[in-house]
Amino acid sequence: MSRPSGEWNGDDFDVLADGAVVGRIMKAMAAPEGSPWLCTLAFGHHEDCTPTHRYEATREAAMAAFGKKLAAGVAQ
């Protein structure tokens, strides 16, 4: 999937569940030192969920964190 702006790069990924976009993982321009990867829930998939985003040191860690949320049914 591409961004609505049409801009896309190799450090920006949609997270899909059952074919729907439920979040995003991207390398953030402004992030805590040592944790540049941001994973965030999409609007409409974060009701009653805190936090709605987190930063991780690697893309793989961000993917694992998102996977845990999906497994818990948070983003569904």
N, C-alpha and C positions, 0 to 999 in steps of 0.2 A: 504494500500500500504506500502511496505517496502522501506527503503532507498536503494540506489544502493549498498551500502557497506554490506547490509544484517543486519546492526545494527538497532535496534528499541527499543524504551522505551516508557513508559506511559506518557511522557511529550513532545511528538513530533507527530504532526498531519499534514497530508496533507489536503488541502482545495480543495474540488471538486466543479465544476460547470458543469452541463450537462455531468458528467462522466469524465471530464478532470481535471487534477491537475492544479490549477491556483495559488496556493500559499501554504504557510506553517505556522503553528502556533507551537511554541516550547518554552520551558523554556530555556532561553539563559544562557550560562556559564558566560558571561561577559555582564552585562546590567546596566542601571542606577539604583541606589538604590531605592528600593520600586516598581520597574517596571520590574520584571524578564521575563515577557512573550513577546516574539517577534512575530509579524505577518508580513509576507513579501510576496510580489507578486512573482510568478515564472517568470523565464526568458521567454520572449515571451508574457507576459501578462502585462507588465508595460510600454509600449510605451506611451509617452506623459503623464506620471503619476509621480507626485512628491508630497509627498515622496513615495518611493517604499516599505518602511517598517516603523514600529513604535513599541514602547514598551508600555505595559500596566501592570497594577498592578495584574490583575487576568486573567486566561484563558478565563473566560466568557467575560471580557471586550475586550480581543483580538478578540474573536469570533464576538462580536457586531461590533467592528471597521471594521473587514473584511466584515461583512454582509453589512455595509453601502457602502463600496467600490463596492461590487458586485451589490447592488441595483442601484447604480449610473452608472453601466455598465463599470466601469473602467477596470475590469479584464477579460472582455469577448472578 
